[in-house]
Amino acid sequence: MVDVSLDRCLEQGHQHTTVEQIAASAAASTRTCSRYRPTTDAMFLALLDDYVHGAFAEVAVMARDLKFPAADADYEPVHG
């Protein structure tokens, strides 16, 4: 649903996208959609969270490959 949320927001803008529209695009009920991410803001933040953590993981791999001293520490994402 997060991917569908992104598609809808890119098509018509975040402020003009509703949970109902996302649910319809995802072939899911509004209730199901709202259970996991109750607002479009929550869906957008989940998407950002995924991308940020993925980027940090990639940077950690690159740092290890380039043999940066601090790269020896394991990357552990902080979920708040």
C-alpha positions as CSV (number, residue, x, y, z in Angstrom):
1,M,0.0,0.0,0.0
2,V,2.9,2.3,0.6
3,D,3.9,2.0,-3.1
4,V,0.4,2.8,-4.2
5,S,0.4,5.7,-1.8
6,L,3.5,7.1,-3.5
7,D,2.1,6.6,-6.9
8,R,-1.1,8.5,-6.0
9,C,0.8,11.3,-4.3
10,L,3.0,11.7,-7.3
11,E,0.0,11.8,-9.6
12,Q,-2.1,14.3,-7.8
13,G,-0.1,15.7,-4.9
14,H,0.1,14.6,-1.3
15,Q,-2.4,17.2,-0.1
16,H,-5.0,16.0,-2.6
17,T,-4.6,12.3,-1.9
18,T,-7.0,10.5,0.5
19,V,-6.8,7.1,2.3
20,E,-10.0,6.2,0.4
21,Q,-8.3,6.8,-3.0
22,I,-5.2,4.8,-2.0
23,A,-7.4,1.9,-0.8
24,A,-9.3,1.9,-4.1
25,S,-6.0,1.9,-6.1
26,A,-4.7,-0.9,-3.9
27,A,-7.9,-3.0,-4.2
28,A,-8.2,-2.9,-0.4
29,S,-10.9,-1.6,1.9
30,T,-10.5,1.8,3.6
31,R,-10.6,0.0,6.9
32,T,-7.7,-2.3,6.0
33,C,-5.7,0.6,4.7
34,S,-6.4,2.7,7.8
35,R,-5.5,-0.2,10.1
36,Y,-1.9,-0.1,9.0
37,R,-1.4,3.6,8.1
38,P,-4.4,5.7,9.2
39,T,-3.4,8.8,7.2
40,T,-1.6,9.7,4.0
41,D,1.0,11.4,6.2
42,A,1.6,8.1,8.0
43,M,2.0,6.3,4.6
44,F,4.4,8.9,3.3
45,L,6.5,8.7,6.5
46,A,6.6,4.9,6.2
47,L,7.9,5.3,2.7
48,L,10.6,7.8,3.8
49,D,11.6,5.6,6.7
50,D,12.1,2.6,4.3
51,Y,14.2,4.8,1.9
52,V,16.3,6.3,4.7
53,H,17.1,3.0,6.3
54,G,17.9,1.5,2.9
55,A,20.3,4.4,2.1
56,F,22.1,4.1,5.5
57,A,22.5,0.4,4.8
58,E,24.0,1.1,1.4
59,V,26.4,3.7,2.8
60,A,27.5,1.3,5.5
61,V,28.3,-1.3,2.8
62,M,30.2,1.3,0.7
63,A,32.2,2.4,3.8
64,R,33.2,-1.2,4.5
65,D,34.2,-1.7,0.9
66,L,36.3,1.5,1.0
67,K,37.8,0.3,4.4
68,F,36.8,3.3,6.4
69,P,37.8,2.6,10.1
70,A,34.3,3.5,11.5
71,A,32.7,1.1,9.0
72,D,33.7,-1.9,11.2
73,A,30.8,-1.1,13.5
74,D,27.6,-2.9,12.6
75,Y,24.8,-0.7,11.3
76,E,21.7,-1.0,13.4
77,P,18.8,1.2,12.4
78,V,17.0,3.0,15.2
79,H,13.2,2.7,14.9
80,G,11.3,5.2,17.0
